[in-house]
C-alpha cells in the first residue's frame, strides 16, 4: 500500500467545511451559515440535512 487511507468522521468534516467557509476563504460576500436542525442518523432521502449558506439563499 502506497498511502494509508485517510478516514475522518462526518461530523468533523462538516465542522471543518463550515470553519473554512466562514474564516479561511477570502471573500467580500456574507459568510453566515444556516445550520440544519433536527438531523438524525439515517435520514430519509427527502430530509433537508445540508447546512445552507446565506449567500446561496440570496443567489437562488
CHARMM-style PDB file with segment names, atoms N, HN, CA, C and O in Angstrom:
ATOM      1  N   UNK     1       0.852  -1.165   0.000  1.00  0.00      PROA
ATOM      2  CA  UNK     1       0.000   0.000   0.000  1.00  0.00      PROA
ATOM      3  C   UNK     1       0.904   1.235   0.000  1.00  0.00      PROA
ATOM      4  O   UNK     1       1.817   1.358   0.816  1.00  0.00      PROA
ATOM      5  N   UNK     2       0.631   2.121  -0.912  1.00  0.00      PROA
ATOM      6  HN  UNK     2      -0.112   2.021  -1.574  1.00  0.00      PROA
ATOM      7  CA  UNK     2       1.441   3.315  -1.038  1.00  0.00      PROA
ATOM      8  C   UNK     2       1.167   4.309   0.096  1.00  0.00      PROA
ATOM      9  O   UNK     2       2.097   4.792   0.743  1.00  0.00      PROA
ATOM     10  N   UNK     3      -0.108   4.608   0.329  1.00  0.00      PROA
ATOM     11  HN  UNK     3      -0.863   4.216  -0.197  1.00  0.00      PROA
ATOM     12  CA  UNK     3      -0.505   5.506   1.413  1.00  0.00      PROA
ATOM     13  C   UNK     3      -1.603   4.852   2.229  1.00  0.00      PROA
ATOM     14  O   UNK     3      -2.416   4.093   1.702  1.00  0.00      PROA
ATOM     15  N   UNK     4      -1.619   5.152   3.513  1.00  0.00      PROA
ATOM     16  HN  UNK     4      -0.958   5.768   3.941  1.00  0.00      PROA
ATOM     17  CA  UNK     4      -2.696   4.674   4.365  1.00  0.00      PROA
ATOM     18  C   UNK     4      -3.940   5.520   4.087  1.00  0.00      PROA
ATOM     19  O   UNK     4      -3.829   6.735   3.925  1.00  0.00      PROA
ATOM     20  N   UNK     5      -5.120   4.903   4.030  1.00  0.00      PROA
ATOM     21  HN  UNK     5      -5.211   3.916   4.162  1.00  0.00      PROA
ATOM     22  CA  UNK     5      -6.343   5.678   3.745  1.00  0.00      PROA
ATOM     23  C   UNK     5      -6.589   6.746   4.811  1.00  0.00      PROA
ATOM     24  O   UNK     5      -6.341   6.525   5.997  1.00  0.00      PROA
ATOM     25  N   UNK     6      -7.072   7.887   4.379  1.00  0.00      PROA
ATOM     26  HN  UNK     6      -7.273   8.066   3.416  1.00  0.00      PROA
ATOM     27  CA  UNK     6      -7.410   8.967   5.289  1.00  0.00      PROA
ATOM     28  C   UNK     6      -8.887   8.851   5.625  1.00  0.00      PROA
ATOM     29  O   UNK     6      -9.736   9.006   4.747  1.00  0.00      PROA
ATOM     30  N   UNK     7      -9.202   8.582   6.877  1.00  0.00      PROA
ATOM     31  HN  UNK     7      -8.512   8.456   7.590  1.00  0.00      PROA
ATOM     32  CA  UNK     7     -10.579   8.417   7.312  1.00  0.00      PROA
ATOM     33  C   UNK     7     -10.862   9.454   8.393  1.00  0.00      PROA
ATOM     34  O   UNK     7     -10.100   9.586   9.351  1.00  0.00      PROA
ATOM     35  N   UNK     8     -11.957  10.187   8.236  1.00  0.00      PROA
ATOM     36  HN  UNK     8     -12.576  10.080   7.458  1.00  0.00      PROA
ATOM     37  CA  UNK     8     -12.336  11.209   9.208  1.00  0.00      PROA
ATOM     38  C   UNK     8     -13.833  11.115   9.434  1.00  0.00      PROA
ATOM     39  O   UNK     8     -14.573  10.683   8.550  1.00  0.00      PROA
ATOM     40  N   UNK     9     -14.279  11.517  10.610  1.00  0.00      PROA
ATOM     41  HN  UNK     9     -13.677  11.868  11.327  1.00  0.00      PROA
ATOM     42  CA  UNK     9     -15.707  11.454  10.895  1.00  0.00      PROA
ATOM     43  C   UNK     9     -16.450  12.522  10.095  1.00  0.00      PROA
ATOM     44  O   UNK     9     -15.899  13.580   9.789  1.00  0.00      PROA
ATOM     45  N   UNK    10     -17.689  12.236   9.768  1.00  0.00      PROA
ATOM     46  HN  UNK    10     -18.136  11.377  10.017  1.00  0.00      PROA
ATOM     47  CA  UNK    10     -18.502  13.177   9.007  1.00  0.00      PROA
ATOM     48  C   UNK    10     -18.749  14.443   9.817  1.00  0.00      PROA
ATOM     49  O   UNK    10     -18.817  15.532   9.248  1.00  0.00      PROA
ATOM     50  N   UNK    11     -18.883  14.321  11.124  1.00  0.00      PROA
ATOM     51  HN  UNK    11     -18.828  13.437  11.587  1.00  0.00      PROA
ATOM     52  CA  UNK    11     -19.119  15.489  11.974  1.00  0.00      PROA
ATOM     53  C   UNK    11     -17.919  16.439  11.917  1.00  0.00      PROA
ATOM     54  O   UNK    11     -18.098  17.651  11.804  1.00  0.00      PROA
ATOM     55  N   UNK    12     -16.707  15.902  11.995  1.00  0.00      PROA
ATOM     56  HN  UNK    12     -16.562  14.917  12.087  1.00  0.00      PROA
ATOM     57  CA  UNK    12     -15.505  16.735  11.911  1.00  0.00      PROA
ATOM     58  C   UNK    12     -15.393  17.364  10.528  1.00  0.00      PROA
ATOM     59  O   UNK    12     -15.062  18.543  10.403  1.00  0.00      PROA
ATOM     60  N   UNK    13     -15.667  16.581   9.492  1.00  0.00      PROA
ATOM     61  HN  UNK    13     -15.936  15.623   9.593  1.00  0.00      PROA
ATOM     62  CA  UNK    13     -15.558  17.094   8.126  1.00  0.00      PROA
ATOM     63  C   UNK    13     -16.539  18.245   7.904  1.00  0.00      PROA
ATOM     64  O   UNK    13     -16.186  19.234   7.262  1.00  0.00      PROA
ATOM     65  N   UNK    14     -17.767  18.134   8.424  1.00  0.00      PROA
ATOM     66  HN  UNK    14     -18.053  17.330   8.946  1.00  0.00      PROA
ATOM     67  CA  UNK    14     -18.754  19.200   8.276  1.00  0.00      PROA
ATOM     68  C   UNK    14     -18.335  20.442   9.064  1.00  0.00      PROA
ATOM     69  O   UNK    14     -18.494  21.564   8.584  1.00  0.00      PROA
ATOM     70  N   UNK    15     -17.805  20.246  10.264  1.00  0.00      PROA
ATOM     71  HN  UNK    15     -17.676  19.334  10.654  1.00  0.00      PROA
ATOM     72  CA  UNK    15     -17.351  21.380  11.070  1.00  0.00      PROA
ATOM     73  C   UNK    15     -16.184  22.086  10.385  1.00  0.00      PROA
ATOM     74  O   UNK    15     -16.114  23.315  10.401  1.00  0.00      PROA
ATOM     75  N   UNK    16     -15.270  21.327   9.784  1.00  0.00      PROA
ATOM     76  HN  UNK    16     -15.327  20.328   9.771  1.00  0.00      PROA
ATOM     77  CA  UNK    16     -14.143  21.938   9.081  1.00  0.00      PROA
ATOM     78  C   UNK    16     -14.623  22.689   7.842  1.00  0.00      PROA
ATOM     79  O   UNK    16     -14.125  23.773   7.540  1.00  0.00      PROA
ATOM     80  N   UNK    17     -15.586  22.118   7.128  1.00  0.00      PROA
ATOM     81  HN  UNK    17     -15.991  21.237   7.373  1.00  0.00      PROA
ATOM     82  CA  UNK    17     -16.142  22.802   5.954  1.00  0.00      PROA
ATOM     83  C   UNK    17     -16.741  24.141   6.360  1.00  0.00      PROA
ATOM     84  O   UNK    17     -16.505  25.154   5.703  1.00  0.00      PROA
ATOM     85  N   UNK    18     -17.519  24.150   7.445  1.00  0.00      PROA
ATOM     86  HN  UNK    18     -17.712  23.326   7.979  1.00  0.00      PROA
ATOM     87  CA  UNK    18     -18.134  25.394   7.909  1.00  0.00      PROA
ATOM     88  C   UNK    18     -17.080  26.396   8.373  1.00  0.00      PROA
ATOM     89  O   UNK    18     -17.204  27.591   8.105  1.00  0.00      PROA
ATOM     90  N   UNK    19     -16.046  25.921   9.067  1.00  0.00      PROA
ATOM     91  HN  UNK    19     -15.945  24.950   9.285  1.00  0.00      PROA
ATOM     92  CA  UNK    19     -14.966  26.810   9.505  1.00  0.00      PROA
ATOM     93  C   UNK    19     -14.264  27.430   8.297  1.00  0.00      PROA
ATOM     94  O   UNK    19     -13.993  28.631   8.273  1.00  0.00      PROA
ATOM     95  N   UNK    20     -13.979  26.614   7.314  1.00  0.00      PROA
ATOM     96  HN  UNK    20     -14.199  25.638   7.334  1.00  0.00      PROA
ATOM     97  CA  UNK    20     -13.316  27.114   6.114  1.00  0.00      PROA
ATOM     98  C   UNK    20     -14.194  28.152   5.433  1.00  0.00      PROA
ATOM     99  O   UNK    20     -13.698  29.202   5.024  1.00  0.00      PROA
ATOM    100  N   UNK    21     -15.487  27.883   5.304  1.00  0.00      PROA
ATOM    101  HN  UNK    21     -15.890  27.030   5.636  1.00  0.00      PROA
ATOM    102  CA  UNK    21     -16.384  28.797   4.604  1.00  0.00      PROA
ATOM    103  C   UNK    21     -16.492  30.135   5.327  1.00  0.00      PROA
ATOM    104  O   UNK    21     -16.628  31.179   4.689  1.00  0.00      PROA
ATOM    105  N   UNK    22     -16.430  30.106   6.672  1.00  0.00      PROA
ATOM    106  HN  UNK    22     -16.319  29.258   7.190  1.00  0.00      PROA
ATOM    107  CA  UNK    22     -16.601  31.342   7.431  1.00  0.00      PROA
ATOM    108  C   UNK    22     -15.296  32.101   7.665  1.00  0.00      PROA
ATOM    109  O   UNK    22     -15.310  33.331   7.695  1.00  0.00      PROA
ATOM    110  N   UNK    23     -14.170  31.405   7.831  1.00  0.00      PROA
ATOM    111  HN  UNK    23     -14.158  30.405   7.807  1.00  0.00      PROA
ATOM    112  CA  UNK    23     -12.959  32.072   8.303  1.00  0.00      PROA
ATOM    113  C   UNK    23     -11.759  32.006   7.350  1.00  0.00      PROA
ATOM    114  O   UNK    23     -10.925  32.911   7.361  1.00  0.00      PROA
ATOM    115  N   UNK    24     -11.657  30.984   6.550  1.00  0.00      PROA
ATOM    116  HN  UNK    24     -12.335  30.248   6.541  1.00  0.00      PROA
ATOM    117  CA  UNK    24     -10.443  30.783   5.757  1.00  0.00      PROA
ATOM    118  C   UNK    24     -10.546  31.412   4.368  1.00  0.00      PROA
ATOM    119  O   UNK    24      -9.627  32.101   3.925  1.00  0.00      PROA
ATOM    120  N   UNK    25     -11.648  31.176   3.694  1.00  0.00      PROA
ATOM    121  HN  UNK    25     -12.394  30.616   4.054  1.00  0.00      PROA
ATOM    122  CA  UNK    25     -11.734  31.682   2.319  1.00  0.00      PROA
ATOM    123  C   UNK    25     -11.822  33.201   2.316  1.00  0.00      PROA
ATOM    124  O   UNK    25     -12.366  33.809   3.238  1.00  0.00      PROA
ATOM    125  N   UNK    26     -11.294  33.783   1.294  1.00  0.00      PROA
ATOM    126  HN  UNK    26     -10.852  33.289   0.545  1.00  0.00      PROA
ATOM    127  CA  UNK    26     -11.255  35.236   1.200  1.00  0.00      PROA
ATOM    128  C   UNK    26     -12.374  35.684   0.262  1.00  0.00      PROA
ATOM    129  O   UNK    26     -12.362  35.382  -0.931  1.00  0.00      PROA
ATOM    130  N   UNK    27     -13.336  36.407   0.823  1.00  0.00      PROA
ATOM    131  HN  UNK    27     -13.346  36.653   1.792  1.00  0.00      PROA
ATOM    132  CA  UNK    27     -14.469  36.868   0.030  1.00  0.00      PROA
ATOM    133  C   UNK    27     -15.026  38.152   0.620  1.00  0.00      PROA
ATOM    134  O   UNK    27     -14.838  38.442   1.801  1.00  0.00      PROA
ATOM    135  N   UNK    28     -15.704  38.907  -0.208  1.00  0.00      PROA
ATOM    136  HN  UNK    28     -15.857  38.672  -1.167  1.00  0.00      PROA
ATOM    137  CA  UNK    28     -16.397  40.105   0.237  1.00  0.00      PROA
ATOM    138  C   UNK    28     -17.864  39.799   0.534  1.00  0.00      PROA
ATOM    139  O   UNK    28     -18.580  40.652   1.059  1.00  0.00      PROA
ATOM    140  N   UNK    29     -18.317  38.586   0.200  1.00  0.00      PROA
ATOM    141  HN  UNK    29     -17.736  37.893  -0.226  1.00  0.00      PROA
ATOM    142  CA  UNK    29     -19.705  38.196   0.413  1.00  0.00      PROA
ATOM    143  C   UNK    29     -19.930  37.787   1.865  1.00  0.00      PROA
ATOM    144  O   UNK    29     -18.980  37.563   2.615  1.00  0.00      PROA
ATOM    145  N   UNK    30     -21.186  37.695   2.244  1.00  0.00      PROA
ATOM    146  HN  UNK    30     -21.958  37.877   1.635  1.00  0.00      PROA
ATOM    147  CA  UNK    30     -21.541  37.269   3.604  1.00  0.00      PROA
ATOM    148  C   UNK    30     -21.083  35.825   3.831  1.00  0.00      PROA
ATOM    149  O   UNK    30     -21.057  35.018   2.902  1.00  0.00      PROA
ATOM    150  N   UNK    31     -20.728  35.516   5.069  1.00  0.00      PROA
ATOM    151  HN  UNK    31     -20.750  36.171   5.824  1.00  0.00      PROA
ATOM    152  CA  UNK    31     -20.235  34.170   5.382  1.00  0.00      PROA
ATOM    153  C   UNK    31     -21.116  33.444   6.396  1.00  0.00      PROA
ATOM    154  O   UNK    31     -20.694  32.439   6.968  1.00  0.00      PROA
ATOM    155  N   UNK    32     -22.333  33.939   6.625  1.00  0.00      PROA
ATOM    156  HN  UNK    32     -22.675  34.755   6.161  1.00  0.00      PROA
ATOM    157  CA  UNK    32     -23.214  33.294   7.593  1.00  0.00      PROA
ATOM    158  C   UNK    32     -23.710  31.957   7.049  1.00  0.00      PROA
ATOM    159  O   UNK    32     -23.969  31.814   5.855  1.00  0.00      PROA
ATOM    160  N   UNK    33     -23.835  30.985   7.944  1.00  0.00      PROA
ATOM    161  HN  UNK    33     -23.624  31.101   8.915  1.00  0.00      PROA
ATOM    162  CA  UNK    33     -24.304  29.655   7.589  1.00  0.00      PROA
ATOM    163  C   UNK    33     -25.540  29.341   8.416  1.00  0.00      PROA
ATOM    164  O   UNK    33     -25.539  29.505   9.636  1.00  0.00      PROA
ATOM    165  N   UNK    34     -26.598  28.886   7.743  1.00  0.00      PROA
ATOM    166  HN  UNK    34     -26.598  28.752   6.752  1.00  0.00      PROA
ATOM    167  CA  UNK    34     -27.804  28.440   8.429  1.00  0.00      PROA
ATOM    168  C   UNK    34     -27.670  26.940   8.652  1.00  0.00      PROA
ATOM    169  O   UNK    34     -27.723  26.157   7.703  1.00  0.00      PROA
ATOM    170  N   UNK    35     -27.495  26.543   9.912  1.00  0.00      PROA
ATOM    171  HN  UNK    35     -27.451  27.179  10.683  1.00  0.00      PROA
ATOM    172  CA  UNK    35     -27.311  25.139  10.233  1.00  0.00      PROA
ATOM    173  C   UNK    35     -28.637  24.403  10.158  1.00  0.00      PROA
ATOM    174  O   UNK    35     -29.671  24.934  10.563  1.00  0.00      PROA
ATOM    175  N   UNK    36     -28.610  23.186   9.642  1.00  0.00      PROA
ATOM    176  HN  UNK    36     -27.770  22.755   9.313  1.00  0.00      PROA
ATOM    177  CA  UNK    36     -29.824  22.383   9.579  1.00  0.00      PROA
ATOM    178  C   UNK    36     -30.198  21.913  10.979  1.00  0.00      PROA
ATOM    179  O   UNK    36     -29.328  21.712  11.827  1.00  0.00      PROA
ATOM    180  N   UNK    37     -31.476  21.741  11.214  1.00  0.00      PROA
ATOM    181  HN  UNK    37     -32.183  21.904  10.526  1.00  0.00      PROA
ATOM    182  CA  UNK    37     -31.963  21.352  12.533  1.00  0.00      PROA
ATOM    183  C   UNK    37     -32.655  19.996  12.460  1.00  0.00      PROA
ATOM    184  O   UNK    37     -33.188  19.611  11.419  1.00  0.00      PROA
ATOM    185  N   UNK    38     -32.640  19.286  13.573  1.00  0.00      PROA
ATOM    186  HN  UNK    38     -32.208  19.599  14.418  1.00  0.00      PROA
ATOM    187  CA  UNK    38     -33.355  18.016  13.657  1.00  0.00      PROA
ATOM    188  C   UNK    38     -32.744  16.899  12.840  1.00  0.00      PROA
ATOM    189  O   UNK    38     -33.449  15.979  12.425  1.00  0.00      PROA
ATOM    190  N   UNK    39     -31.456  16.961  12.604  1.00  0.00      PROA
ATOM    191  HN  UNK    39     -30.883  17.708  12.941  1.00  0.00      PROA
ATOM    192  CA  UNK    39     -30.794  15.937  11.806  1.00  0.00      PROA
ATOM    193  C   UNK    39     -30.479  14.737  12.696  1.00  0.00      PROA
ATOM    194  O   UNK    39     -29.936  14.890  13.790  1.00  0.00      PROA
ATOM    195  N   UNK    40     -30.823  13.551  12.218  1.00  0.00      PROA
ATOM    196  HN  UNK    40     -31.265  13.427  11.329  1.00  0.00      PROA
ATOM    197  CA  UNK    40     -30.574  12.311  12.955  1.00  0.00      PROA
ATOM    198  C   UNK    40     -29.861  11.331  12.036  1.00  0.00      PROA
ATOM    199  O   UNK    40     -29.889  11.490  10.815  1.00  0.00      PROA
ATOM    200  N   UNK    41     -29.223  10.320  12.614  1.00  0.00      PROA
ATOM    201  HN  UNK    41     -29.201  10.191  13.605  1.00  0.00      PROA
ATOM    202  CA  UNK    41     -28.592   9.305  11.769  1.00  0.00      PROA
ATOM    203  C   UNK    41     -29.618   8.628  10.849  1.00  0.00      PROA
ATOM    204  O   UNK    41     -30.784   8.474  11.215  1.00  0.00      PROA
ATOM    205  N   UNK    42     -29.186   8.241   9.693  1.00  0.00      PROA
ATOM    206  HN  UNK    42     -28.240   8.367   9.395  1.00  0.00      PROA
ATOM    207  CA  UNK    42     -30.008   7.559   8.691  1.00  0.00      PROA
ATOM    208  C   UNK    42     -31.234   8.388   8.303  1.00  0.00      PROA
ATOM    209  O   UNK    42     -32.365   7.938   8.491  1.00  0.00      PROA
ATOM    210  N   UNK    43     -31.027   9.585   7.765  1.00  0.00      PROA
ATOM    211  HN  UNK    43     -30.109   9.950   7.612  1.00  0.00      PROA
ATOM    212  CA  UNK    43     -32.166  10.416   7.362  1.00  0.00      PROA
ATOM    213  C   UNK    43     -32.855   9.836   6.132  1.00  0.00      PROA
ATOM    214  O   UNK    43     -32.269   9.057   5.381  1.00  0.00      PROA
ATOM    215  N   UNK    44     -34.101  10.230   5.946  1.00  0.00      PROA
ATOM    216  HN  UNK    44     -34.577  10.863   6.557  1.00  0.00      PROA
ATOM    217  CA  UNK    44     -34.817   9.842   4.732  1.00  0.00      PROA
ATOM    218  C   UNK    44     -34.252  10.622   3.555  1.00  0.00      PROA
ATOM    219  O   UNK    44     -33.611  11.658   3.732  1.00  0.00      PROA
ATOM    220  N   UNK    45     -34.492  10.122   2.373  1.00  0.00      PROA
ATOM    221  HN  UNK    45     -35.013   9.281   2.229  1.00  0.00      PROA
ATOM    222  CA  UNK    45     -33.988  10.778   1.173  1.00  0.00      PROA
ATOM    223  C   UNK    45     -34.575  12.180   1.016  1.00  0.00      PROA
ATOM    224  O   UNK    45     -33.926  13.060   0.449  1.00  0.00      PROA
ATOM    225  N   UNK    46     -35.781  12.393   1.505  1.00  0.00      PROA
ATOM    226  HN  UNK    46     -36.307  11.678   1.965  1.00  0.00      PROA
ATOM    227  CA  UNK    46     -36.447  13.680   1.345  1.00  0.00      PROA
ATOM    228  C   UNK    46     -36.093  14.686   2.443  1.00  0.00      PROA
ATOM    229  O   UNK    46     -36.498  15.844   2.350  1.00  0.00      PROA
ATOM    230  N   UNK    47     -35.347  14.280   3.484  1.00  0.00      PROA
ATOM    231  HN  UNK    47     -35.018  13.338   3.559  1.00  0.00      PROA
ATOM    232  CA  UNK    47     -34.982  15.187   4.574  1.00  0.00      PROA
ATOM    233  C   UNK    47     -33.949  16.207   4.114  1.00  0.00      PROA
ATOM    234  O   UNK    47     -33.032  15.877   3.361  1.00  0.00      PROA
ATOM    235  N   UNK    48     -34.101  17.444   4.567  1.00  0.00      PROA
ATOM    236  HN  UNK    48     -34.846  17.712   5.178  1.00  0.00      PROA
ATOM    237  CA  UNK    48     -33.144  18.509   4.261  1.00  0.00      PROA
ATOM    238  C   UNK    48     -32.097  18.520   5.364  1.00  0.00      PROA
ATOM    239  O   UNK    48     -32.358  19.005   6.465  1.00  0.00      PROA
ATOM    240  N   UNK    49     -30.910  17.986   5.075  1.00  0.00      PROA
ATOM    241  HN  UNK    49     -30.698  17.592   4.180  1.00  0.00      PROA
ATOM    242  CA  UNK    49     -29.892  17.819   6.116  1.00  0.00      PROA
ATOM    243  C   UNK    49     -28.634  18.647   5.871  1.00  0.00      PROA
ATOM    244  O   UNK    49     -27.689  18.573   6.656  1.00  0.00      PROA
ATOM    245  N   UNK    50     -28.604  19.431   4.801  1.00  0.00      PROA
ATOM    246  HN  UNK    50     -29.372  19.491   4.163  1.00  0.00      PROA
ATOM    247  CA  UNK    50     -27.404  20.196   4.481  1.00  0.00      PROA
ATOM    248  C   UNK    50     -27.441  21.568   5.142  1.00  0.00      PROA
ATOM    249  O   UNK    50     -28.502  22.179   5.265  1.00  0.00      PROA
ATOM    250  N   UNK    51     -26.283  22.042   5.561  1.00  0.00      PROA
ATOM    251  HN  UNK    51     -25.421  21.546   5.461  1.00  0.00      PROA
ATOM    252  CA  UNK    51     -26.158  23.416   6.027  1.00  0.00      PROA
ATOM    253  C   UNK    51     -26.278  24.329   4.812  1.00  0.00      PROA
ATOM    254  O   UNK    51     -25.761  24.009   3.742  1.00  0.00      PROA
ATOM    255  N   UNK    52     -26.946  25.444   4.969  1.00  0.00      PROA
ATOM    256  HN  UNK    52     -27.367  25.704   5.838  1.00  0.00      PROA
ATOM    257  CA  UNK    52     -27.159  26.372   3.838  1.00  0.00      PROA
ATOM    258  C   UNK    52     -26.430  27.674   4.090  1.00  0.00      PROA
ATOM    259  O   UNK    52     -26.414  28.193   5.206  1.00  0.00      PROA
ATOM    260  N   UNK    53     -25.834  28.184   3.048  1.00  0.00      PROA
ATOM    261  HN  UNK    53     -25.847  27.762   2.141  1.00  0.00      PROA
ATOM    262  CA  UNK    53     -25.137  29.470   3.109  1.00  0.00      PROA
ATOM    263  C   UNK    53     -26.108  30.588   2.791  1.00  0.00      PROA
ATOM    264  O   UNK    53     -26.936  30.463   1.889  1.00  0.00      PROA
ATOM    265  N   UNK    54     -26.006  31.679   3.529  1.00  0.00      PROA
ATOM    266  HN  UNK    54     -25.332  31.781   4.262  1.00  0.00      PROA
ATOM    267  CA  UNK    54     -26.863  32.829   3.280  1.00  0.00      PROA
ATOM    268  C   UNK    54     -26.675  33.328   1.849  1.00  0.00      PROA
ATOM    269  O   UNK    54     -27.643  33.724   1.200  1.00  0.00      PROA
ATOM    270  N   UNK    55     -25.454  33.312   1.360  1.00  0.00      PROA
ATOM    271  HN  UNK    55     -24.667  32.990   1.887  1.00  0.00      PROA
ATOM    272  CA  UNK    55     -25.153  33.799   0.006  1.00  0.00      PROA
ATOM    273  C   UNK    55     -25.876  32.950  -1.017  1.00  0.00      PROA
ATOM    274  O   UNK    55     -26.388  33.490  -1.998  1.00  0.00      PROA
ATOM    275  N   UNK    56     -25.938  31.633  -0.825  1.00  0.00      PROA
ATOM    276  HN  UNK    56     -25.522  31.194  -0.028  1.00  0.00      PROA
ATOM    277  CA  UNK    56     -26.641  30.758  -1.760  1.00  0.00      PROA
ATOM    278  C   UNK    56     -28.136  31.029  -1.751  1.00  0.00      PROA
ATOM    279  O   UNK    56     -28.789  30.947  -2.792  1.00  0.00      PROA
ATOM    280  N   UNK    57     -28.687  31.354  -0.579  1.00  0.00      PROA
ATOM    281  HN  UNK    57     -28.157  31.421   0.266  1.00  0.00      PROA
ATOM    282  CA  UNK    57     -30.107  31.658  -0.480  1.00  0.00      PROA
ATOM    283  C   UNK    57     -30.446  32.907  -1.277  1.00  0.00      PROA
ATOM    284  O   UNK    57     -31.500  32.972  -1.908  1.00  0.00      PROA
ATOM    285  N   UNK    58     -29.571  33.890  -1.255  1.00  0.00      PROA
ATOM    286  HN  UNK    58     -28.714  33.837  -0.742  1.00  0.00      PROA
ATOM    287  CA  UNK    58     -29.797  35.131  -1.976  1.00  0.00      PROA
ATOM    288  C   UNK    58     -29.682  34.882  -3.472  1.00  0.00      PROA
ATOM    289  O   UNK    58     -30.442  35.452  -4.255  1.00  0.00      PROA
ATOM    290  N   UNK    59     -28.744  34.040  -3.876  1.00  0.00      PROA
ATOM    291  HN  UNK    59     -28.127  33.576  -3.240  1.00  0.00      PROA
ATOM    292  CA  UNK    59     -28.468  33.808  -5.297  1.00  0.00      PROA
ATOM    293  C   UNK    59     -29.566  32.988  -5.980  1.00  0.00      PROA
ATOM    294  O   UNK    59     -29.757  33.099  -7.191  1.00  0.00      PROA
ATOM    295  N   UNK    60     -30.289  32.167  -5.211  1.00  0.00      PROA
ATOM    296  HN  UNK    60     -30.134  32.077  -4.227  1.00  0.00      PROA
ATOM    297  CA  UNK    60     -31.289  31.305  -5.850  1.00  0.00      PROA
ATOM    298  C   UNK    60     -32.666  31.872  -5.768  1.00  0.00      PROA
ATOM    299  OT1 UNK    60     -33.615  31.262  -6.260  1.00  0.00      PROA
TER     300      UNK     60
END
